[in-house]
């Protein structure tokens, strides 16, 4: 699983689908389920032209009881993008995602839009830059409402054989506008795939700034186990 796993897009043309269970939903180094398990699913349609779109969803727990915030119970992401394969060593991708958070009855509107661009070298090395103009949230540094957030990531994966792949990723999230700070995070993992089933074991970490902003339940070191079932039609795999 990629370091940034808000949305998952397969490269095969046609319809693809997946469902997964993870011990902890981690995004940008932070737990979106407060350390609890989450159920996730995704549906993507990819055209021959390189255009694609779909939906991705997960259970979440974004509440902060100490601030009187109930948070959301589910995240539903609608995404669309364009993937260009150069025919040489590089692939390029441009994507727009609308994050919607369901079940929140707080004074903040957590829904946000994100635009991201990435470049991929030989399906091994990937660099991505994302921008969100309307992030809202709460940290120990205060409350943010419709502020800009910029995230940069780089990841590398190396297959060991047809079933096992190692991966490492590093990220930097600029939260200067909402919280007057930024933080670094990363992950190291191994994925094992047999047919339609994949199992991913990953170790995630954040720096001290993330811990100070969000607390140990959300930031810090954590290990995740994810089991994914590919439900795609045979022709789209």
N, C-alpha and C positions, 0 to 999 in steps of 0.2 A: 504494500500500500504506500502511496506517495506520502511524502512528508506533509504536504497540504492535501487533505483529503476531504475537502468540502463537497466537491463533485468529482465523479469518476467518469471518464469518457474512454470508451474502447476505440480502437482504430479501424475495426472491421466495418464495412458498409452494412446498412440495414439496421434492424432492431436488436438491441442488446439489453439484458436485464440481469440484476443480481440482488441477492439478499444476504445480509451478514449479521452476525452477533459479535460484539466486542466487549471486552471486560471493562473498557473505559474509552469514551469517545474523546479523543485528544485532537484539538485543532490549534495550530500556531503554538504548540507547546502547552496549551491550557486545557484542562478538563472541561468539557461541555456537559458532563453528566455527574459532576461532583464526585468522581471516583467510582461511580456505580456502572453496571453494565448498560449497554444500549443496543437496540435493534435498528438496523439500517437497511435501506433498499434504494435501488436506482434503476432508472429506465432511460435509455438513450436511443435516438434515431440518428444515424449518420448517412448523409447522401453521398453519391459518387463525386459531387462537386467539391466536397470538403466541408460543406456546411453541416452543422449538427445541432441538436437541441434535446432537452429532456428534463426530467425531474429527479431529485435526490432527496431522501428524507431520513431523519433519525429521531429517536427519542432523546430528550435532553432534560437537564435540570439546571436552569440558569438562575434560580432564586438566590437571594442574599437575605436570609431572615434577619441578620443583625441590622439591616437597613430597612426592614419592613417591606422587602420586595419579594413577591412570590415567584417571579421569573416565568419561563415558558416550559411547557411539557414536551413540545415537538418542534423540530426545525424542518421546514420544507423549502427546498431550493429549486427554483426554475432557472435553467441556464440555456444559453445559445452561443454558438461560436463558429469559428472558421479555422480549419486545420489545413495547412499547406505543406505537402511533402515535396521537397525540392528535387528529389530524384538523386541527390548526392548524399552527403552525410548529415544534413541539417533538416529538421522539421520546425515549423513555426505554428503557433497557435494564439488566437485572440478570442477571448471569452468574456461574456457578460453574465453575471449571476445576480438574481434577486433572492436574498435571504429573507424568509418569513418565519416568524416565531409565534407558535400557537399556544394559547392557554395563559398568556401573561395578562394580568389585570393591573399592571403597574402604571405609574404616571409617565413612564418612558416608552417610546415607540422603538422597539429593538430592531424592527425590519430595516434592512439596508440594501444598497446596491453596490456591487463590486465589479470593476473592470480589470482584467488581467491579461498580460502578454507573456509568452514563454518561448524559449528556443531549446531544441533538443538535439543533442549530438549523438548519432548512432544508437539511439534508444538506450543510452548509458548515462550521459551527463545532461542535466536539465537545469536551466536558470529561469526564474519567473519573477515578475514584478506585478504587484496588485495595488489598486487604488480604490478606496471607498470614500465618498464625499459626505456620507450621512450616518456615520457610526454613532450609536447611543449606548451608554453603559455606565456601570458603577465600579469604582475601585476604592481602595483606601485613600487615594489622592483626591477623590471627589466624584461628582456626577458629570457625565458628558452627554450632550444632546446635539445630534446632527453635526458631528465634527469629522474632519478628514483623518484617515488612517492610511499609511503606506506600508506595504510588506514586501520584503525581498527574500528570495529563497534560492538555494542551490542544492541539488541532490545528485547522487551517483548510485547506480546499481550495477552489480556484476553477477551474472549467472555463473554458478559453479558447475551445474550440469542441467539437464532438461527439466529437473524438478525443483532445484534449490537456487535461490537468488539472495544475495546479500545487498543491503542498501544502507546508505548513510545520507543524512540531510542536515543542513544548517539554515537558520532563518534569522532575520532581523525585522522587528516590528516597530515602526515609528509611531508612538503614541504621544508625541509632543503636544499636538493640538488638544486632544481630550484630557490628558493627564499630566502634561509637562515632563514626559519621560519616554524612554524606549527600552526595549529588552531584547535579548538574544535567546534562542532556543535551538534544540536539535534532536535528532533521533538516530538510532542505530538498530537495524533489524534484520531478520531473515524470513523469507517467504518460502513455503513448501507447497507445491501444487501437484495434484494428481487428478487428471481429468477435469471435472467441473468443480472440484473442491480445492480450496486454498486455505492454508493456515499461516498466519503471520504473527511472529513474536517480535516485539519492539520495546526498546528502552528509550524513554523520552526524558529530556531535562530542560530546565530553564535557568537563567541566571538569577542572581539575588534580587535584582530590580523587579522581576516578575513576581517573585515571592513576596516582596514588600507591597506591591500593588494589589495582589489578588489573594494572598494567603496560601497556606499549605494544602488546603483542600482542592484548590484549582491549579496552582503552579507547583514547581518543584519536580523532583525525580519521580518517575512512575513507570511501571512495566505493563504492557498491554498484550493481550492475546485476542486475535480476531480470526473467526472462521467465516469464510465467504463461499457461497454457492452460486455458480454461474447458471442462470436460467435462460440464457440466450438460445434462440433457435440454432440448429446445427450449422446453417449456412452463414450465420453472422459471427461465429466464434473465430 
